[in-house]
Amino acid sequence: MKTCETCSHWERWNKDEYEFKVGMGECMMVVLWWDASEWDGDKNGYNRIISPKYKDQKAFTQDGSDYSAALYTRKDFGCVEHKEKNT
């Protein structure tokens, strides 16, 4: 399986602290659920559905506040959304 290290969607962290030296980075392909969804029009207003713009999106992130979230991975994480970097 292709891994994050060779994926164009992945940005490796460049920090000096130990936890950043183990090949960690962030997947930029994954989007915040709140940004990729909308209310479904139900009169109760509790259901969110994927917005048409994100209809083919396979992964989302969410935190408790719907403000910010990210998918952090190691460089050897494998993914079906892999897109080879242009070298």
Backbone as XML, in Angstrom:
<?xml version="1.0"?>
<chain id="A" units="angstrom">
  <residue number="1" name="MET">
    <atom name="N" x="0.845" y="-1.185" z="0.000"/>
    <atom name="CA" x="0.000" y="0.000" z="0.000"/>
    <atom name="C" x="0.886" y="1.242" z="0.000"/>
  </residue>
  <residue number="2" name="LYS">
    <atom name="N" x="0.439" y="2.259" z="-0.695"/>
    <atom name="CA" x="1.152" y="3.536" z="-0.723"/>
    <atom name="C" x="1.015" y="4.212" z="0.641"/>
  </residue>
  <residue number="3" name="THR">
    <atom name="N" x="2.044" y="4.936" z="1.036"/>
    <atom name="CA" x="2.063" y="5.554" z="2.359"/>
    <atom name="C" x="2.129" y="7.079" z="2.286"/>
  </residue>
  <residue number="4" name="CYS">
    <atom name="N" x="1.869" y="7.704" z="3.418"/>
    <atom name="CA" x="1.848" y="9.171" z="3.506"/>
    <atom name="C" x="3.172" y="9.803" z="3.074"/>
  </residue>
  <residue number="5" name="GLU">
    <atom name="N" x="4.259" y="9.147" z="3.345"/>
    <atom name="CA" x="5.568" y="9.721" z="3.043"/>
    <atom name="C" x="5.706" y="10.113" z="1.569"/>
  </residue>
  <residue number="6" name="THR">
    <atom name="N" x="5.044" y="9.397" z="0.676"/>
    <atom name="CA" x="5.152" y="9.690" z="-0.753"/>
    <atom name="C" x="3.873" y="10.303" z="-1.324"/>
  </residue>
  <residue number="7" name="CYS">
    <atom name="N" x="2.983" y="10.783" z="-0.451"/>
    <atom name="CA" x="1.686" y="11.305" z="-0.885"/>
    <atom name="C" x="1.683" y="12.832" z="-0.978"/>
  </residue>
  <residue number="8" name="SER">
    <atom name="N" x="1.074" y="13.348" z="-2.035"/>
    <atom name="CA" x="1.004" y="14.798" z="-2.223"/>
    <atom name="C" x="0.020" y="15.471" z="-1.264"/>
  </residue>
  <residue number="9" name="HIS">
    <atom name="N" x="-0.851" y="14.700" z="-0.633"/>
    <atom name="CA" x="-1.817" y="15.258" z="0.319"/>
    <atom name="C" x="-1.228" y="15.428" z="1.721"/>
  </residue>
  <residue number="10" name="TRP">
    <atom name="N" x="-0.021" y="14.909" z="1.944"/>
    <atom name="CA" x="0.551" y="14.843" z="3.290"/>
    <atom name="C" x="1.636" y="15.889" z="3.467"/>
  </residue>
  <residue number="11" name="GLU">
    <atom name="N" x="1.583" y="16.582" z="4.618"/>
    <atom name="CA" x="2.620" y="17.555" z="4.955"/>
    <atom name="C" x="3.329" y="17.115" z="6.229"/>
  </residue>
  <residue number="12" name="ARG">
    <atom name="N" x="4.605" y="16.813" z="6.095"/>
    <atom name="CA" x="5.402" y="16.394" z="7.245"/>
    <atom name="C" x="5.658" y="17.585" z="8.159"/>
  </residue>
  <residue number="13" name="TRP">
    <atom name="N" x="5.592" y="17.320" z="9.470"/>
    <atom name="CA" x="5.902" y="18.371" z="10.443"/>
    <atom name="C" x="7.403" y="18.588" z="10.472"/>
  </residue>
  <residue number="14" name="ASN">
    <atom name="N" x="7.809" y="19.817" z="10.578"/>
    <atom name="CA" x="9.232" y="20.164" z="10.662"/>
    <atom name="C" x="9.497" y="20.907" z="11.953"/>
  </residue>
  <residue number="15" name="LYS">
    <atom name="N" x="9.505" y="20.179" z="13.032"/>
    <atom name="CA" x="9.737" y="20.761" z="14.355"/>
    <atom name="C" x="10.925" y="20.058" z="15.005"/>
  </residue>
  <residue number="16" name="ASP">
    <atom name="N" x="11.478" y="20.645" z="16.048"/>
    <atom name="CA" x="12.614" y="20.048" z="16.730"/>
    <atom name="C" x="12.235" y="19.133" z="17.873"/>
  </residue>
  <residue number="17" name="GLU">
    <atom name="N" x="10.999" y="19.240" z="18.385"/>
    <atom name="CA" x="10.594" y="18.426" z="19.519"/>
    <atom name="C" x="10.581" y="16.953" z="19.141"/>
  </residue>
  <residue number="18" name="TYR">
    <atom name="N" x="10.787" y="16.070" z="20.117"/>
    <atom name="CA" x="10.897" y="14.631" z="19.870"/>
    <atom name="C" x="9.709" y="14.071" z="19.103"/>
  </residue>
  <residue number="19" name="GLU">
    <atom name="N" x="8.481" y="14.405" z="19.518"/>
    <atom name="CA" x="7.306" y="13.796" z="18.890"/>
    <atom name="C" x="7.211" y="14.117" z="17.402"/>
  </residue>
  <residue number="20" name="PHE">
    <atom name="N" x="7.851" y="15.176" z="16.964"/>
    <atom name="CA" x="7.819" y="15.534" z="15.552"/>
    <atom name="C" x="8.911" y="14.817" z="14.759"/>
  </residue>
  <residue number="21" name="LYS">
    <atom name="N" x="9.892" y="14.258" z="15.449"/>
    <atom name="CA" x="11.009" y="13.597" z="14.778"/>
    <atom name="C" x="10.690" y="12.166" z="14.359"/>
  </residue>
  <residue number="22" name="VAL">
    <atom name="N" x="9.557" y="11.643" z="14.739"/>
    <atom name="CA" x="9.226" y="10.249" z="14.429"/>
    <atom name="C" x="8.469" y="10.120" z="13.113"/>
  </residue>
  <residue number="23" name="GLY">
    <atom name="N" x="8.526" y="11.134" z="12.268"/>
    <atom name="CA" x="7.904" y="11.071" z="10.963"/>
    <atom name="C" x="6.424" y="11.391" z="10.968"/>
  </residue>
  <residue number="24" name="MET">
    <atom name="N" x="6.021" y="12.340" z="11.801"/>
    <atom name="CA" x="4.612" y="12.717" z="11.870"/>
    <atom name="C" x="4.300" y="13.812" z="10.858"/>
  </residue>
  <residue number="25" name="GLY">
    <atom name="N" x="3.028" y="13.864" z="10.468"/>
    <atom name="CA" x="2.574" y="14.893" z="9.555"/>
    <atom name="C" x="1.059" y="14.978" z="9.575"/>
  </residue>
  <residue number="26" name="GLU">
    <atom name="N" x="0.514" y="15.793" z="8.681"/>
    <atom name="CA" x="-0.933" y="16.010" z="8.621"/>
    <atom name="C" x="-1.443" y="15.737" z="7.217"/>
  </residue>
  <residue number="27" name="CYS">
    <atom name="N" x="-2.568" y="15.036" z="7.147"/>
    <atom name="CA" x="-3.213" y="14.772" z="5.868"/>
    <atom name="C" x="-4.082" y="15.971" z="5.506"/>
  </residue>
  <residue number="28" name="MET">
    <atom name="N" x="-3.794" y="16.571" z="4.366"/>
    <atom name="CA" x="-4.541" y="17.747" z="3.922"/>
    <atom name="C" x="-5.748" y="17.353" z="3.068"/>
  </residue>
  <residue number="29" name="MET">
    <atom name="N" x="-5.890" y="16.063" z="2.771"/>
    <atom name="CA" x="-7.020" y="15.577" z="1.984"/>
    <atom name="C" x="-8.290" y="15.513" z="2.837"/>
  </residue>
  <residue number="30" name="VAL">
    <atom name="N" x="-8.119" y="15.250" z="4.117"/>
    <atom name="CA" x="-9.247" y="15.121" z="5.027"/>
    <atom name="C" x="-9.748" y="16.508" z="5.405"/>
  </residue>
  <residue number="31" name="VAL">
    <atom name="N" x="-11.060" y="16.700" z="5.373"/>
    <atom name="CA" x="-11.641" y="18.009" z="5.664"/>
    <atom name="C" x="-12.492" y="17.959" z="6.930"/>
  </residue>
  <residue number="32" name="LEU">
    <atom name="N" x="-12.723" y="19.110" z="7.499"/>
    <atom name="CA" x="-13.553" y="19.241" z="8.687"/>
    <atom name="C" x="-15.008" y="18.920" z="8.335"/>
  </residue>
  <residue number="33" name="TRP">
    <atom name="N" x="-15.622" y="18.028" z="9.091"/>
    <atom name="CA" x="-16.994" y="17.604" z="8.826"/>
    <atom name="C" x="-17.949" y="18.795" z="8.754"/>
  </residue>
  <residue number="34" name="TRP">
    <atom name="N" x="-17.780" y="19.744" z="9.660"/>
    <atom name="CA" x="-18.671" y="20.900" z="9.698"/>
    <atom name="C" x="-18.609" y="21.687" z="8.381"/>
  </residue>
  <residue number="35" name="ASP">
    <atom name="N" x="-17.418" y="21.812" z="7.799"/>
    <atom name="CA" x="-17.257" y="22.542" z="6.541"/>
    <atom name="C" x="-17.782" y="21.752" z="5.343"/>
  </residue>
  <residue number="36" name="ALA">
    <atom name="N" x="-17.801" y="20.437" z="5.448"/>
    <atom name="CA" x="-18.191" y="19.580" z="4.323"/>
    <atom name="C" x="-19.645" y="19.128" z="4.380"/>
  </residue>
  <residue number="37" name="SER">
    <atom name="N" x="-20.385" y="19.583" z="5.369"/>
    <atom name="CA" x="-21.763" y="19.125" z="5.525"/>
    <atom name="C" x="-22.712" y="20.315" z="5.702"/>
  </residue>
  <residue number="38" name="GLU">
    <atom name="N" x="-23.992" y="20.014" z="5.602"/>
    <atom name="CA" x="-25.019" y="21.042" z="5.759"/>
    <atom name="C" x="-26.254" y="20.414" z="6.402"/>
  </residue>
  <residue number="39" name="TRP">
    <atom name="N" x="-27.133" y="21.242" z="6.915"/>
    <atom name="CA" x="-28.379" y="20.740" z="7.494"/>
    <atom name="C" x="-29.211" y="20.103" z="6.395"/>
  </residue>
  <residue number="40" name="ASP">
    <atom name="N" x="-29.900" y="19.039" z="6.702"/>
    <atom name="CA" x="-30.650" y="18.301" z="5.674"/>
    <atom name="C" x="-32.048" y="18.842" z="5.415"/>
  </residue>
  <residue number="41" name="GLY">
    <atom name="N" x="-32.438" y="19.903" z="6.083"/>
    <atom name="CA" x="-33.755" y="20.486" z="5.863"/>
    <atom name="C" x="-34.836" y="19.866" z="6.725"/>
  </residue>
  <residue number="42" name="ASP">
    <atom name="N" x="-34.477" y="18.894" z="7.527"/>
    <atom name="CA" x="-35.422" y="18.289" z="8.456"/>
    <atom name="C" x="-35.930" y="19.364" z="9.406"/>
  </residue>
  <residue number="43" name="LYS">
    <atom name="N" x="-37.214" y="19.348" z="9.702"/>
    <atom name="CA" x="-37.774" y="20.393" z="10.560"/>
    <atom name="C" x="-37.146" y="20.411" z="11.948"/>
  </residue>
  <residue number="44" name="ASN">
    <atom name="N" x="-36.580" y="19.289" z="12.380"/>
    <atom name="CA" x="-35.903" y="19.256" z="13.672"/>
    <atom name="C" x="-34.503" y="19.863" z="13.597"/>
  </residue>
  <residue number="45" name="GLY">
    <atom name="N" x="-33.916" y="19.892" z="12.397"/>
    <atom name="CA" x="-32.616" y="20.529" z="12.204"/>
    <atom name="C" x="-31.444" y="19.826" z="12.843"/>
  </residue>
  <residue number="46" name="TYR">
    <atom name="N" x="-31.543" y="18.544" z="13.148"/>
    <atom name="CA" x="-30.467" y="17.842" z="13.841"/>
    <atom name="C" x="-29.591" y="16.999" z="12.930"/>
  </residue>
  <residue number="47" name="ASN">
    <atom name="N" x="-29.978" y="16.807" z="11.696"/>
    <atom name="CA" x="-29.234" y="15.930" z="10.810"/>
    <atom name="C" x="-28.406" y="16.735" z="9.814"/>
  </residue>
  <residue number="48" name="ARG">
    <atom name="N" x="-27.166" y="16.325" z="9.661"/>
    <atom name="CA" x="-26.289" y="16.954" z="8.671"/>
    <atom name="C" x="-25.980" y="15.929" z="7.596"/>
  </residue>
  <residue number="49" name="ILE">
    <atom name="N" x="-25.903" y="16.400" z="6.364"/>
    <atom name="CA" x="-25.567" y="15.546" z="5.231"/>
    <atom name="C" x="-24.373" y="16.152" z="4.491"/>
  </residue>
  <residue number="50" name="ILE">
    <atom name="N" x="-23.711" y="15.355" z="3.690"/>
    <atom name="CA" x="-22.553" y="15.823" z="2.941"/>
    <atom name="C" x="-23.006" y="16.804" z="1.865"/>
  </residue>
  <residue number="51" name="SER">
    <atom name="N" x="-22.347" y="17.951" z="1.798"/>
    <atom name="CA" x="-22.628" y="18.952" z="0.771"/>
    <atom name="C" x="-22.233" y="18.400" z="-0.598"/>
  </residue>
  <residue number="52" name="PRO">
    <atom name="N" x="-22.931" y="18.811" z="-1.646"/>
    <atom name="CA" x="-22.612" y="18.316" z="-2.987"/>
    <atom name="C" x="-21.137" y="18.472" z="-3.364"/>
  </residue>
  <residue number="53" name="LYS">
    <atom name="N" x="-20.514" y="19.563" z="-2.946"/>
    <atom name="CA" x="-19.095" y="19.795" z="-3.253"/>
    <atom name="C" x="-18.205" y="18.663" z="-2.740"/>
  </residue>
  <residue number="54" name="TYR">
    <atom name="N" x="-18.606" y="18.020" z="-1.652"/>
    <atom name="CA" x="-17.793" y="16.982" z="-1.011"/>
    <atom name="C" x="-18.388" y="15.583" z="-1.193"/>
  </residue>
  <residue number="55" name="LYS">
    <atom name="N" x="-19.225" y="15.397" z="-2.200"/>
    <atom name="CA" x="-19.939" y="14.127" z="-2.373"/>
    <atom name="C" x="-19.009" y="12.920" z="-2.526"/>
  </residue>
  <residue number="56" name="ASP">
    <atom name="N" x="-17.792" y="13.123" z="-3.008"/>
    <atom name="CA" x="-16.855" y="12.013" z="-3.196"/>
    <atom name="C" x="-15.825" y="11.904" z="-2.072"/>
  </residue>
  <residue number="57" name="GLN">
    <atom name="N" x="-15.915" y="12.780" z="-1.083"/>
    <atom name="CA" x="-14.974" y="12.768" z="0.044"/>
    <atom name="C" x="-15.157" y="11.491" z="0.860"/>
  </residue>
  <residue number="58" name="LYS">
    <atom name="N" x="-14.043" y="10.848" z="1.237"/>
    <atom name="CA" x="-14.115" y="9.587" z="1.967"/>
    <atom name="C" x="-13.805" y="9.706" z="3.457"/>
  </residue>
  <residue number="59" name="ALA">
    <atom name="N" x="-13.193" y="10.810" z="3.878"/>
    <atom name="CA" x="-12.805" y="10.944" z="5.281"/>
    <atom name="C" x="-13.010" y="12.384" z="5.751"/>
  </residue>
  <residue number="60" name="PHE">
    <atom name="N" x="-13.384" y="12.503" z="7.024"/>
    <atom name="CA" x="-13.654" y="13.807" z="7.633"/>
    <atom name="C" x="-13.069" y="13.823" z="9.039"/>
  </residue>
  <residue number="61" name="THR">
    <atom name="N" x="-12.848" y="15.007" z="9.573"/>
    <atom name="CA" x="-12.443" y="15.146" z="10.976"/>
    <atom name="C" x="-13.481" y="15.992" z="11.694"/>
  </residue>
  <residue number="62" name="GLN">
    <atom name="N" x="-13.528" y="15.829" z="13.016"/>
    <atom name="CA" x="-14.446" y="16.633" z="13.823"/>
    <atom name="C" x="-13.937" y="16.673" z="15.247"/>
  </residue>
  <residue number="63" name="ASP">
    <atom name="N" x="-14.055" y="17.821" z="15.881"/>
    <atom name="CA" x="-13.784" y="17.920" z="17.311"/>
    <atom name="C" x="-15.063" y="18.349" z="18.000"/>
  </residue>
  <residue number="64" name="GLY">
    <atom name="N" x="-15.029" y="18.480" z="19.294"/>
    <atom name="CA" x="-16.223" y="18.789" z="20.065"/>
    <atom name="C" x="-16.825" y="20.149" z="19.776"/>
  </residue>
  <residue number="65" name="SER">
    <atom name="N" x="-16.020" y="21.084" z="19.288"/>
    <atom name="CA" x="-16.517" y="22.440" z="19.061"/>
    <atom name="C" x="-16.887" y="22.712" z="17.598"/>
  </residue>
  <residue number="66" name="ASP">
    <atom name="N" x="-16.587" y="21.775" z="16.701"/>
    <atom name="CA" x="-16.758" y="21.983" z="15.257"/>
    <atom name="C" x="-15.919" y="23.156" z="14.761"/>
  </residue>
  <residue number="67" name="TYR">
    <atom name="N" x="-14.842" y="23.466" z="15.457"/>
    <atom name="CA" x="-13.997" y="24.601" z="15.104"/>
    <atom name="C" x="-12.760" y="24.173" z="14.317"/>
  </residue>
  <residue number="68" name="SER">
    <atom name="N" x="-12.074" y="23.148" z="14.817"/>
    <atom name="CA" x="-10.824" y="22.739" z="14.197"/>
    <atom name="C" x="-10.556" y="21.275" z="14.501"/>
  </residue>
  <residue number="69" name="ALA">
    <atom name="N" x="-10.067" y="20.556" z="13.530"/>
    <atom name="CA" x="-9.662" y="19.169" z="13.726"/>
    <atom name="C" x="-8.744" y="18.795" z="12.580"/>
  </residue>
  <residue number="70" name="ALA">
    <atom name="N" x="-7.900" y="17.806" z="12.776"/>
    <atom name="CA" x="-6.955" y="17.396" z="11.740"/>
    <atom name="C" x="-6.672" y="15.904" z="11.897"/>
  </residue>
  <residue number="71" name="LEU">
    <atom name="N" x="-6.212" y="15.300" z="10.831"/>
    <atom name="CA" x="-5.787" y="13.906" z="10.855"/>
    <atom name="C" x="-4.271" y="13.884" z="10.845"/>
  </residue>
  <residue number="72" name="TYR">
    <atom name="N" x="-3.675" y="13.481" z="11.959"/>
    <atom name="CA" x="-2.228" y="13.369" z="12.078"/>
    <atom name="C" x="-1.848" y="11.921" z="11.850"/>
  </residue>
  <residue number="73" name="THR">
    <atom name="N" x="-0.840" y="11.693" z="11.032"/>
    <atom name="CA" x="-0.394" y="10.334" z="10.740"/>
    <atom name="C" x="1.127" y="10.263" z="10.780"/>
  </residue>
  <residue number="74" name="ARG">
    <atom name="N" x="1.609" y="9.045" z="10.900"/>
    <atom name="CA" x="3.041" y="8.810" z="10.712"/>
    <atom name="C" x="3.295" y="8.627" z="9.228"/>
  </residue>
  <residue number="75" name="LYS">
    <atom name="N" x="4.530" y="8.767" z="8.835"/>
    <atom name="CA" x="4.870" y="8.692" z="7.420"/>
    <atom name="C" x="4.594" y="7.326" z="6.803"/>
  </residue>
  <residue number="76" name="ASP">
    <atom name="N" x="4.488" y="6.282" z="7.628"/>
    <atom name="CA" x="4.259" y="4.936" z="7.102"/>
    <atom name="C" x="2.782" y="4.519" z="7.130"/>
  </residue>
  <residue number="77" name="PHE">
    <atom name="N" x="1.883" y="5.469" z="7.344"/>
    <atom name="CA" x="0.450" y="5.185" z="7.319"/>
    <atom name="C" x="0.014" y="4.977" z="5.873"/>
  </residue>
  <residue number="78" name="GLY">
    <atom name="N" x="-0.766" y="3.928" z="5.615"/>
    <atom name="CA" x="-1.254" y="3.647" z="4.274"/>
    <atom name="C" x="-2.666" y="4.165" z="4.081"/>
  </residue>
  <residue number="79" name="CYS">
    <atom name="N" x="-3.001" y="4.555" z="2.847"/>
    <atom name="CA" x="-4.292" y="5.182" z="2.612"/>
    <atom name="C" x="-4.771" y="4.943" z="1.177"/>
  </residue>
  <residue number="80" name="VAL">
    <atom name="N" x="-6.076" y="4.757" z="1.015"/>
    <atom name="CA" x="-6.653" y="4.567" z="-0.313"/>
    <atom name="C" x="-6.753" y="5.874" z="-1.094"/>
  </residue>
  <residue number="81" name="GLU">
    <atom name="N" x="-6.582" y="7.011" z="-0.437"/>
    <atom name="CA" x="-6.628" y="8.318" z="-1.104"/>
    <atom name="C" x="-5.247" y="8.780" z="-1.561"/>
  </residue>
  <residue number="82" name="HIS">
    <atom name="N" x="-4.259" y="7.909" z="-1.474"/>
    <atom name="CA" x="-2.879" y="8.260" z="-1.828"/>
    <atom name="C" x="-2.788" y="8.816" z="-3.244"/>
  </residue>
  <residue number="83" name="LYS">
    <atom name="N" x="-2.050" y="9.921" z="-3.365"/>
    <atom name="CA" x="-1.753" y="10.516" z="-4.665"/>
    <atom name="C" x="-0.246" y="10.806" z="-4.673"/>
  </residue>
  <residue number="84" name="GLU">
    <atom name="N" x="0.466" y="10.150" z="-5.532"/>
    <atom name="CA" x="1.935" y="10.249" z="-5.566"/>
    <atom name="C" x="2.387" y="11.697" z="-5.731"/>
  </residue>
  <residue number="85" name="LYS">
    <atom name="N" x="3.417" y="12.066" z="-4.969"/>
    <atom name="CA" x="4.009" y="13.409" z="-5.066"/>
    <atom name="C" x="4.672" y="13.553" z="-6.420"/>
  </residue>
  <residue number="86" name="ASN">
    <atom name="N" x="4.641" y="14.749" z="-6.957"/>
    <atom name="CA" x="5.411" y="15.055" z="-8.170"/>
    <atom name="C" x="6.849" y="15.326" z="-7.731"/>
  </residue>
  <residue number="87" name="THR">
    <atom name="N" x="7.762" y="14.584" z="-8.283"/>
    <atom name="CA" x="9.163" y="14.766" z="-7.878"/>
    <atom name="C" x="9.984" y="15.367" z="-8.977"/>
  </residue>
</chain>
